[in-house]
Amino acid sequence: MDVVIDFTKSAQENAQSYFEKSKKAKAKAEGARLSAEELKAKFAKVEEQQEKQKKMKTLERREWFEKFNWFFTSSGLLAIGGRSADQNEELNSKHFAEADLFFHADIFGASVVILKDGKGSGRKDREEAAQLSASFSKAWDNSQTTVDVYALDRGQVTKSRNSGSLGKGSFVLKGEREWYKNTPLGLCAFMEELGAEGKKRKVACIAPLTACENRGINDFVGISLGKMKKSDAAKLIAKKLGYDDVDYIMQHLPAGPFSVR
């Protein structure tokens, strides 16, 4: 680097002049650094807001049944299952019609599954709904491979009894039940297309394994009992599907250990 010396000044004055220039250069550099950090923070905030807006738009587009466990059977019927006692209650009170069937695993702690238009369904549809009910029950967390499941119609399920009201998510069941003995636990994940023509979108669907097999879906992720914790399983499923919303997948998996293939 060339150094310019002012011969009209002493060595000390020249040194002081360069010292002052150095201070100014450092101040400018610090100002530039602070400005860059401020810009970076502003960009990060804008990106965060854009991501929130994107998620809000995605939520707005979702179908009403996506907050539940859901899938379409091999005959195209919609099956929806509760993810909590509140949702079990909501399914019974708002979404269980006369033409539907009610499925429940024969174990304490299980999802209510409603098969829409289930009374006119075939055996395969019912077995698929039964497997969803089996898989989203305490049986999975207990590492059971099978559990019995039963089905009832609208007239056989009630919320009240003579001695008083029942707890949230509990119901009085009456009459003869249609049994699906030793229903195997098993799930699959794949990308399902939802929405009206021209507004279709793909979303991850966690369905009973039999539905994937009966529908002839080849590109699916198999989910079974294993040793992997839920959060790790959700991340791996999302990666295999190429799906960004890991939280959505987490919400639609049962409690318990997993194997993902």
Secondary structure, DSSP 8 states (H G I E B T S, - for coil): ------TTS-HHHHHHHHHHHHHHHHHHHHHHHHHHHHHHHHHHHHHHHHHHHHHHHHHHHS-GGGGSEEEE-TTS-EEEE-SSHHHHHHHHHHS--TT-EEEEESSSSB--EEETTGGG--HHHHHHHHHHHHHTBHHHHTT-SEEEEEEEEGGGEESEETTEE--TT--EE-S--EEEEEEE--EEEEEEEESSTTS-EEEEEEEEHHHHHHHT--S-EEEEEEEE-HHHHHHHHHHHHT-S-HHHHHHTS-SS-EEE-
